[in-house]
């Protein structure tokens, strides 16, 4: 898409996100989450490319499900994904007490000791739960977060996300359009005092490593492991998922759980590449537990499995007879946080 049509689409995207930042914050909590549930349901009925990929990914990690059970899981997964967006729009207006009350953390004792000493920590995270809420919690309880983010289009939307994430003390290094992001990560790791959290459960550089993920070959980014090996900063895998919150707690009836692994060290000898591949396999094993047990919190609307990398997704049989939904929901289904 080029020229005037492209500019018109970009303008609509910018207006939509700016309305999100302002209007969604002003809505009562229940109304806001109900609205995003509706957006998720419309997107599922449209069965666009992102939804078909989500269904394909879920079917690989949950092969025991019937077609009807898989449809239900896809709907739950899309509602979870839209819950993330709802919370992202509302997060800058939340108080510290609200953020702390919406997050449960486990296995963080060793990480806290490192934070107290002002050291850097590297966290391998997946497209699971609410990364931004977890980062906001870390800024207030552990240390500020540094991460790498894809450059969304149009540029103004990307800058809105950067401004939002910086408002919760998250330092953003663009994946493209600037200096080599790895150099920025090296500086952050050597400088100390930051949680370097990298969503690495899919490879964006074509330089990743193959791992076993729940019995299937998948490609994941090696950056967290290489960064740890080069700087000596400790590496952990952090699982993040949503769970129903007790009455009166959480946000919109759910809370975010963060669970750190033990410190990961190579189990093999050899080159940096060999040891990094082993570390990423350990990260994949840690995340696999959550992907299996809390599948709807895995917001993977992109290709991650090797067998899918060159294969298009096909319309699902269940969606073939579904009523058409407004086209406005399609960009949401394929969005990347």
C-alpha positions as CSV (number, residue, x, y, z in Angstrom):
1,X,0.0,0.0,0.0
2,X,1.5,3.3,-1.0
3,X,0.5,7.0,-1.4
4,X,-2.8,8.4,-0.3
5,X,-4.4,5.0,0.8
6,X,-1.4,4.3,3.0
7,X,-1.4,7.7,4.5
8,X,-5.2,7.4,5.2
9,X,-4.7,4.0,6.9
10,X,-1.8,5.4,9.0
11,X,-4.0,8.4,10.0
12,X,-6.8,6.1,11.2
13,X,-4.3,4.0,13.2
14,X,-2.9,7.0,14.9
15,X,-6.3,8.4,15.8
16,X,-7.3,4.9,17.1
17,X,-4.4,4.6,19.4
18,X,-4.7,8.2,20.6
19,X,-8.3,7.6,21.4
20,X,-7.3,4.4,23.2
21,X,-4.8,6.3,25.4
22,X,-7.4,8.9,26.4
23,X,-10.9,7.3,26.1
24,X,-10.2,3.9,27.5
25,X,-8.6,5.4,30.6
26,X,-11.8,7.3,31.3
27,X,-14.1,4.3,31.1
28,X,-15.2,2.5,34.2
29,X,-13.1,-0.6,34.6
30,X,-15.9,-3.1,33.9
31,X,-17.0,-1.2,30.8
32,X,-13.4,-1.0,29.5
33,X,-12.8,-4.7,29.8
34,X,-16.2,-5.6,28.3
35,X,-15.4,-3.4,25.3
36,X,-12.1,-5.2,24.6
37,X,-13.8,-8.6,25.1
38,X,-16.2,-7.5,22.3
39,X,-13.3,-6.5,20.1
40,X,-11.7,-9.9,20.7
41,X,-14.9,-11.8,19.8
42,X,-15.4,-9.8,16.6
43,X,-11.8,-10.5,15.6
44,X,-12.3,-14.2,16.2
45,X,-15.4,-14.3,14.1
46,X,-13.6,-12.6,11.2
47,X,-11.0,-15.4,11.4
48,X,-8.2,-13.2,9.9
49,X,-4.6,-14.2,9.4
50,X,-3.6,-13.5,13.0
51,X,-6.5,-15.6,14.4
52,X,-5.7,-18.5,12.1
53,X,-2.1,-18.4,13.2
54,X,-3.1,-18.3,16.8
55,X,-5.3,-21.4,16.2
56,X,-2.5,-23.2,14.4
57,X,0.0,-22.5,17.3
58,X,-2.5,-23.6,19.9
59,X,-3.3,-26.8,18.0
60,X,0.4,-27.7,18.1
61,X,0.8,-27.3,21.8
62,X,-2.6,-28.7,22.7
63,X,-3.2,-31.5,20.2
64,X,-5.6,-33.3,22.5
65,X,-8.3,-30.7,22.1
66,X,-11.3,-31.2,19.9
67,X,-12.2,-28.7,17.2
68,X,-14.9,-27.2,19.5
69,X,-12.5,-27.0,22.5
70,X,-9.8,-25.4,20.3
71,X,-12.3,-22.8,19.2
72,X,-13.1,-22.0,22.8
73,X,-9.4,-21.7,23.6
74,X,-8.8,-19.4,20.7
75,X,-11.6,-17.1,21.9
76,X,-10.1,-17.1,25.4
77,X,-6.6,-16.4,24.0
78,X,-7.9,-13.5,21.9
79,X,-9.7,-12.1,24.9
80,X,-6.5,-12.4,26.9
81,X,-4.6,-10.6,24.2
82,X,-7.1,-7.8,24.1
83,X,-7.0,-7.7,28.0
84,X,-3.3,-6.8,27.5
85,X,-4.2,-3.9,25.2
86,X,-6.9,-2.7,27.6
87,X,-4.4,-2.7,30.5
88,X,-1.8,-1.0,28.3
89,X,-4.1,1.9,27.6
90,X,-5.1,2.2,31.2
91,X,-1.7,1.5,32.9
92,X,-0.4,5.1,32.9
93,X,-3.4,6.2,35.1
94,X,-3.0,3.3,37.6
95,X,-1.6,4.0,41.0
96,X,1.4,2.1,42.4
97,X,-1.0,0.3,44.8
98,X,-3.2,-0.8,41.9
99,X,-0.2,-2.1,40.0
100,X,1.2,-4.0,43.0
101,X,-2.3,-5.4,43.8
102,X,-2.6,-6.8,40.2
103,X,0.7,-8.7,40.2
104,X,1.8,-11.9,42.0
105,X,5.6,-12.7,41.9
106,X,7.2,-16.0,42.7
107,X,10.9,-17.2,42.7
108,X,12.3,-13.6,42.9
109,X,14.5,-13.9,46.0
110,X,17.8,-14.2,44.1
111,X,16.8,-11.5,41.7
112,X,16.0,-9.2,44.6
113,X,19.5,-9.7,46.0
114,X,21.1,-8.8,42.7
115,X,18.9,-5.7,42.5
116,X,20.0,-4.7,45.9
117,X,23.6,-4.8,44.8
118,X,22.8,-2.7,41.7
119,X,23.7,-5.5,39.3
120,X,22.0,-6.1,35.9
121,X,19.7,-9.0,35.4
122,X,18.7,-10.6,32.0
123,X,15.2,-12.1,31.7
124,X,14.1,-14.2,28.8
125,X,10.3,-13.6,28.5
126,X,7.7,-14.8,26.0
127,X,4.6,-13.3,24.4
128,X,2.8,-14.3,27.6
129,X,0.5,-12.3,29.8
130,X,1.1,-8.6,30.3
131,X,4.8,-7.7,29.8
132,X,4.1,-4.0,30.4
133,X,2.3,-4.6,33.7
134,X,5.2,-6.8,34.8
135,X,7.7,-4.1,33.8
136,X,5.7,-1.5,35.7
137,X,5.8,-3.7,38.8
138,X,9.5,-4.3,38.4
139,X,10.2,-0.5,38.2
140,X,8.5,-0.1,41.6
141,X,9.8,-3.2,43.3
142,X,13.0,-4.4,41.7
143,X,14.6,-2.3,39.0
144,X,13.6,-0.4,35.8
145,X,13.3,-2.5,32.6
146,X,15.2,-2.2,29.4
147,X,13.9,-4.0,26.3
148,X,14.0,-4.1,22.5
149,X,10.8,-3.3,20.6
150,X,9.7,-3.8,17.0
151,X,9.2,-0.5,15.2
152,X,5.5,-0.4,14.6
153,X,4.0,1.4,11.6
154,X,3.1,4.2,11.3
155,X,6.0,5.8,13.1
156,X,3.6,8.0,15.2
157,X,2.0,4.9,16.7
158,X,5.5,3.5,17.5
159,X,6.3,6.8,19.3
160,X,3.1,6.6,21.2
161,X,4.1,3.1,22.5
162,X,7.6,4.3,23.3
163,X,6.3,7.3,25.2
164,X,3.9,5.0,27.1
165,X,6.6,2.5,28.1
166,X,9.0,5.3,29.1
167,X,6.2,6.6,31.4
168,X,6.5,3.4,33.4
169,X,10.3,3.7,33.5
170,X,10.9,1.2,30.7
171,X,13.8,2.0,28.4
172,X,13.1,1.1,24.7
173,X,15.8,0.2,22.2
174,X,14.3,0.1,18.7
175,X,14.9,-3.1,16.8
176,X,15.4,-1.2,13.5
177,X,15.9,2.3,12.3
178,X,18.8,3.2,14.7
179,X,22.1,1.9,16.0
180,X,22.7,-1.8,16.4
181,X,20.3,-2.7,19.3
182,X,22.7,-5.3,20.7
183,X,25.3,-2.6,21.4
184,X,22.6,-0.8,23.5
185,X,21.9,-4.0,25.4
186,X,25.6,-4.5,26.1
187,X,25.8,-1.0,27.5
188,X,22.7,-1.6,29.7
189,X,24.1,-4.9,31.0
190,X,27.5,-3.5,31.8
191,X,26.0,-0.4,33.4
192,X,24.0,-2.4,35.9
193,X,20.9,-1.5,37.8
194,X,18.4,-2.6,35.1
195,X,16.3,-5.6,34.3
196,X,17.0,-6.4,30.6
197,X,13.8,-8.3,29.6
198,X,13.7,-9.6,26.1
199,X,10.7,-11.3,24.4
200,X,12.6,-14.0,22.6
201,X,10.2,-16.8,22.0
202,X,10.3,-16.1,18.3
203,X,13.2,-15.0,16.1
204,X,13.0,-11.6,14.4
205,X,16.5,-11.6,13.0
206,X,16.8,-15.0,11.1
207,X,19.8,-15.6,13.3
208,X,18.1,-17.5,16.1
209,X,18.4,-21.1,17.2
210,X,16.1,-24.1,16.9
211,X,14.7,-25.5,20.1
212,X,12.2,-28.1,21.1
213,X,9.0,-26.6,22.2
214,X,6.4,-29.1,23.5
215,X,7.6,-31.7,21.0
216,X,7.9,-29.3,18.0
217,X,10.9,-27.5,16.5
218,X,10.6,-23.8,17.0
219,X,13.0,-20.8,16.3
220,X,13.8,-18.5,19.2
221,X,16.1,-15.5,19.5
222,X,19.5,-16.1,21.1
223,X,20.1,-12.6,22.2
224,X,19.4,-13.1,26.0
225,X,21.8,-16.0,26.1
226,X,24.6,-14.3,24.1
227,X,24.2,-11.2,26.2
228,X,24.6,-13.1,29.4
229,X,27.6,-15.1,28.2
230,X,29.3,-11.9,26.9
231,X,28.8,-9.8,30.0
232,X,28.4,-12.2,32.9
233,X,25.0,-10.8,33.8
234,X,22.8,-13.6,35.2
235,X,20.1,-15.0,33.0
236,X,16.7,-16.1,34.1
237,X,13.6,-17.2,32.3
238,X,10.4,-15.4,33.5
239,X,7.0,-16.9,32.9
240,X,4.1,-14.5,32.9
241,X,0.4,-15.4,32.7
242,X,-3.0,-14.3,33.7
243,X,-5.1,-15.9,36.3
244,X,-8.5,-15.1,37.8
245,X,-8.1,-12.7,40.8
246,X,-9.9,-13.0,44.1
247,X,-12.9,-10.7,44.5
248,X,-11.9,-7.1,44.9
249,X,-8.3,-7.7,43.6
250,X,-6.5,-7.5,40.3
251,X,-7.7,-5.6,37.2
252,X,-10.8,-6.5,35.4
253,X,-11.2,-9.8,37.4
254,X,-7.6,-11.0,36.6
255,X,-4.1,-10.6,37.9
256,X,-0.7,-11.1,36.4
257,X,1.6,-13.9,37.7
258,X,5.4,-13.6,37.2
259,X,7.5,-16.6,38.0
260,X,11.3,-16.6,37.7
261,X,13.3,-19.7,37.0
262,X,16.5,-20.5,38.9
263,X,19.6,-18.8,37.4
264,X,20.3,-20.5,34.1
265,X,23.9,-21.7,33.3
266,X,25.1,-23.7,30.3
267,X,25.0,-27.4,30.8
268,X,27.5,-28.0,28.0
269,X,31.0,-26.9,27.1
270,X,31.9,-25.4,23.8
271,X,31.7,-22.3,21.8
272,X,29.5,-19.3,22.7
273,X,27.0,-20.5,20.0
274,X,26.8,-24.0,21.5
275,X,26.4,-22.7,25.1
276,X,23.9,-20.1,24.0
277,X,21.8,-22.7,22.2
278,X,21.7,-24.8,25.4
279,X,20.6,-21.7,27.4
280,X,17.8,-20.9,25.0
281,X,16.6,-24.5,25.2
282,X,16.4,-24.2,29.0
283,X,14.4,-21.0,28.5
284,X,12.0,-22.7,26.1
285,X,11.6,-25.6,28.6
286,X,10.7,-23.1,31.3
287,X,8.2,-21.2,29.2
288,X,6.7,-24.5,27.9
289,X,5.1,-25.2,31.2
290,X,3.1,-22.0,31.1
291,X,2.3,-22.4,27.4
292,X,0.8,-25.8,28.2
293,X,-0.9,-24.9,31.4
294,X,-2.0,-21.4,30.6
295,X,-2.3,-21.5,26.9
296,X,-4.7,-18.6,26.5
297,X,-2.0,-16.3,28.0
298,X,0.3,-17.1,25.1
299,X,-0.4,-14.3,22.6
300,X,1.5,-15.8,19.7
301,X,-0.2,-14.6,16.5
302,X,2.9,-15.1,14.4
303,X,4.9,-18.0,13.1
304,X,7.2,-19.6,15.6
305,X,7.3,-23.3,14.6
306,X,9.8,-24.4,12.0
307,X,7.2,-26.4,10.0
308,X,5.1,-23.2,9.7
309,X,7.8,-20.8,8.6
310,X,7.2,-21.3,4.9
311,X,3.5,-22.4,5.1
312,X,0.5,-20.1,4.9
313,X,-2.3,-20.5,7.3
314,X,-5.7,-21.8,6.1
315,X,-9.2,-20.7,7.0
316,X,-10.5,-22.9,9.8
317,X,-13.5,-25.1,9.1
318,X,-15.4,-23.6,12.1
319,X,-15.0,-20.1,10.9
320,X,-16.1,-20.8,7.3
321,X,-19.8,-20.4,8.2
322,X,-19.3,-17.6,10.8
323,X,-21.0,-14.3,10.1
324,X,-18.9,-11.5,8.8
325,X,-17.7,-8.9,11.3
326,X,-16.8,-5.2,10.7
327,X,-13.4,-4.8,9.0
328,X,-12.3,-2.4,11.6
329,X,-11.3,-5.3,13.9
330,X,-8.8,-6.8,11.5
331,X,-5.8,-4.6,12.3
332,X,-6.3,-5.3,16.0
333,X,-6.1,-9.1,15.4
334,X,-2.7,-8.7,13.7
335,X,-1.2,-6.1,15.9
336,X,2.1,-6.6,17.7
337,X,2.6,-5.0,21.2
